[in-house]
Structures are given as C-alpha cells and as structure tokens.
Amino acid sequence: MKLTHTMVCIALALVLLPTTSFAIVDVGMYGGYTFAGKIDNPTISNADTNGWQYGFIGHLNGSVIPMVLSMGIGGFYQKSPLEYTKAGKDFELTKTMYGIDAIVMLELPILIHPYARAGIAINEKVELETPLGSLSDEKKFNSYYLGLGAAFTVFPFVQVFGEYLYNYSKLENDGKLQSNSINVGARINI
C-alpha cells in the first residue's frame, strides 16, 4: 500500500510540472476480448475464462521530456462479462472495477505513439456463478493491470489505439483471477 501511495505521489508531481504537452486532458473508451484467463479458488480449480470487456479512461497529462515523453494520471472504469467451463457446463463471471490509471507515452514525431499503461482498482466487484451457487466478492485496492500499446493519430485531436492488458485480482479464500486481453479504442485529446 505504501508503494502505491508513493507511486501516485511521484506521478502527480511529474504531471503537475510545467508542460508544453499537446494534450492536457484525454478521454477515451475501449473494447476488447479477454483470452487466456484463469480463475482459481476453493470451488473452481484452474478454470479457463474468456469473454468480452469494455472500459473508459481519462488522464491529466504533462510532459516529462517535452515533445519526447509524456505522462498522465487519471481514472478508469472497466467491466468484463466472462465465461468459464466447469464439468462440461458454462458459468458466468462478471468483473467490474474502477480506479487509478497511469500512462507513459513516447511522443514520436510520426503518427505512432507507443505507450505503457498501468492501473490499480480502488474498488472491484466479482460476481461468480459456481456449481454450488452464486458468489459475490467486493474488494478495495486488491487488483491491478499492466499493459503495452500504441496510439495512432487520425486527426489532430483524435487517436485510435490498440493494447495488450494483463489483469490480476486476488479473491477471497486465497483465490485469484488472472486474464490477458487485447483492446482497441479511441480517445480525444484536448
């Protein structure tokens, strides 16, 4: 928890430095597919999960190195309605989370901008159907994601992007939920 607070303070300090960044604020939305996911808890052992997901992001941006490297901090909302199979039967798993998102983007002089993105969920709710009935698990500051992507400038204030995200959630009773996803989306830079 101390590491999280330290990282947030460092990110805020970098964002609030005087800047010549093109986009002070960005907002966007994305959708994608979760593949190669796993859920592991006392009632479900190593079940594969997959399904669609969607989300919204927004950042306050600043230049770390003007015209080369920018950093933003903001928020995200993500919902993943997933499925898994246990004993030949399909079950549903829905994960909803919102929290703090940080992005570091390389501002190349061409139209492609590679970036790294990370987030920590302030709140996460997992609703899970199991062979024994439905479960619900809600936790705070208990999951995170890491990702790599590239944004492409289409118009001066509009970018489309593609990214890979790795999500990790710790559930009750030493359970865990991991997933890998590919997303595409668009964002407006103001």
C-alpha positions in Angstrom: 0.0 0.0 0.0 2.9 2.4 0.8 4.4 1.6 -2.7 1.0 2.5 -4.3 0.9 5.8 -2.4 4.5 6.7 -3.3 3.9 5.9 -7.0 0.7 8.1 -7.1 2.6 11.0 -5.4 5.5 10.7 -7.9 3.1 10.5 -10.9 1.2 13.6 -9.6 4.4 15.5 -9.2 5.5 14.7 -12.7 2.1 15.6 -14.2 2.0 19.0 -12.4 5.4 20.1 -13.6 5.3 23.0 -16.2 4.5 21.4 -19.5 4.3 22.0 -23.2 2.3 18.9 -23.8 -0.1 18.9 -26.8 -2.9 17.1 -24.9 -3.5 18.3 -21.4 -6.5 16.1 -21.0 -7.5 12.9 -22.8 -10.7 10.8 -22.5 -11.4 7.6 -24.3 -13.2 4.3 -24.5 -12.2 0.8 -25.5 -13.5 -2.7 -26.0 -11.7 -5.9 -26.4 -11.5 -9.6 -25.8 -10.2 -11.4 -22.8 -8.3 -14.6 -23.6 -6.1 -17.0 -21.7 -7.7 -16.1 -18.4 -7.7 -18.4 -15.3 -9.8 -18.5 -12.1 -8.6 -20.4 -9.2 -10.5 -20.6 -5.8 -11.6 -23.4 -3.5 -14.7 -24.3 -5.6 -13.1 -23.7 -9.0 -9.7 -25.0 -9.7 -7.7 -23.6 -12.7 -10.7 -22.9 -15.0 -10.1 -21.0 -18.2 -12.0 -17.8 -18.6 -12.7 -15.8 -21.7 -15.1 -13.1 -23.0 -15.6 -9.5 -24.0 -14.8 -6.4 -22.0 -15.1 -2.7 -22.3 -14.0 0.4 -20.4 -13.4 4.1 -20.2 -10.2 6.0 -19.4 -9.3 9.7 -18.8 -6.0 11.3 -17.9 -4.5 14.7 -16.9 -1.2 14.8 -18.9 2.1 16.5 -18.7 5.5 16.3 -20.5 8.3 14.7 -18.7 10.6 15.4 -21.6 8.9 18.0 -23.9 8.0 16.6 -27.3 9.5 13.2 -26.4 7.9 11.6 -23.3 4.6 12.4 -21.7 2.9 11.0 -18.6 -0.7 11.1 -17.5 -2.6 10.1 -14.4 -6.4 9.7 -14.2 -9.1 7.2 -13.8 -10.6 4.1 -15.4 -13.8 2.0 -15.4 -13.7 -1.5 -16.8 -16.4 -4.2 -17.0 -15.6 -7.8 -18.1 -18.6 -10.2 -18.6 -16.6 -13.5 -18.8 -17.4 -17.2 -19.0 -15.7 -20.4 -17.8 -16.5 -24.1 -18.1 -16.6 -26.5 -15.2 -17.6 -30.1 -15.5 -18.8 -29.5 -19.1 -21.2 -26.7 -18.1 -20.7 -23.0 -18.8 -20.9 -20.5 -16.0 -20.7 -16.7 -15.9 -18.3 -14.4 -14.2 -18.6 -10.6 -14.2 -15.8 -8.4 -13.0 -16.4 -4.6 -12.6 -13.7 -2.3 -11.4 -12.8 1.4 -11.3 -9.7 3.1 -10.1 -6.5 5.0 -10.8 -4.8 4.7 -14.2 -1.4 6.0 -15.3 0.0 6.2 -18.8 3.5 6.9 -20.1 3.7 7.7 -23.8 6.6 8.2 -26.2 5.7 11.2 -28.3 7.4 10.3 -31.6 7.4 12.9 -34.4 5.5 10.4 -36.6 1.8 9.3 -36.1 2.6 6.3 -34.0 2.9 6.7 -30.2 3.9 3.6 -28.2 2.8 3.6 -24.5 2.7 1.7 -21.3 -0.3 1.8 -19.0 -1.0 0.6 -15.5 -3.9 0.8 -13.1 -4.9 -0.2 -9.6 -8.6 -0.8 -8.7 -10.0 1.4 -6.0 -13.0 -1.0 -6.0 -13.6 -4.3 -7.7 -16.6 -6.5 -7.7 -16.6 -10.0 -9.0 -19.9 -11.9 -9.4 -19.4 -15.5 -10.0 -21.7 -18.5 -10.8 -20.4 -21.8 -9.5 -21.7 -25.3 -9.4 -22.6 -24.7 -5.8 -24.4 -21.4 -6.4 -23.6 -17.7 -6.9 -20.8 -15.8 -5.1 -20.0 -12.1 -4.9 -16.7 -10.7 -3.9 -16.0 -7.0 -3.5 -12.6 -5.6 -2.5 -10.7 -2.4 -2.4 -7.2 -1.9 -3.7 -6.9 -5.6 -4.5 -6.3 -5.8 -8.2 -4.1 -4.3 -10.8 -3.4 -4.3 -14.5 -0.3 -3.6 -16.7 -0.4 -3.0 -20.4 1.5 -2.0 -23.6 0.0 -0.4 -26.6 0.3 2.0 -29.5 -1.8 5.0 -30.3 -2.2 6.3 -33.9 -3.2 9.9 -34.6 -6.0 10.0 -37.1 -6.9 13.7 -36.8 -5.2 16.4 -34.7 -7.3 15.7 -31.6 -8.3 12.1 -32.2 -6.3 8.9 -31.7 -7.2 5.2 -32.1 -5.2 2.7 -30.1 -4.6 -1.0 -29.6 -3.2 -2.5 -26.5 -2.5 -5.7 -24.5 -3.5 -5.8 -20.8 -2.7 -8.3 -18.1 -5.2 -8.2 -15.2 -4.7 -9.8 -11.7 -7.3 -9.9 -9.0 -7.0 -11.6 -5.6 -10.2 -13.2 -4.4 -11.5 -14.5 -1.1 -10.0 -17.7 0.4 -6.7 -17.4 -1.4 -8.5 -17.3 -4.8 -7.2 -15.4 -7.8 -8.4 -14.3 -11.2 -5.9 -13.6 -14.0 -6.6 -12.6 -17.5 -4.9 -11.4 -20.7 -6.8 -9.2 -23.1 -6.4 -7.3 -26.3 -8.3 -4.0 -26.6 -8.9 -1.4 -29.3 -10.3 2.0 -28.7 -10.4 5.7 -29.4 -9.6 8.8 -27.4 -10.0 12.5 -27.8 -7.1 14.8 -26.7 -7.9 18.3 -25.5 
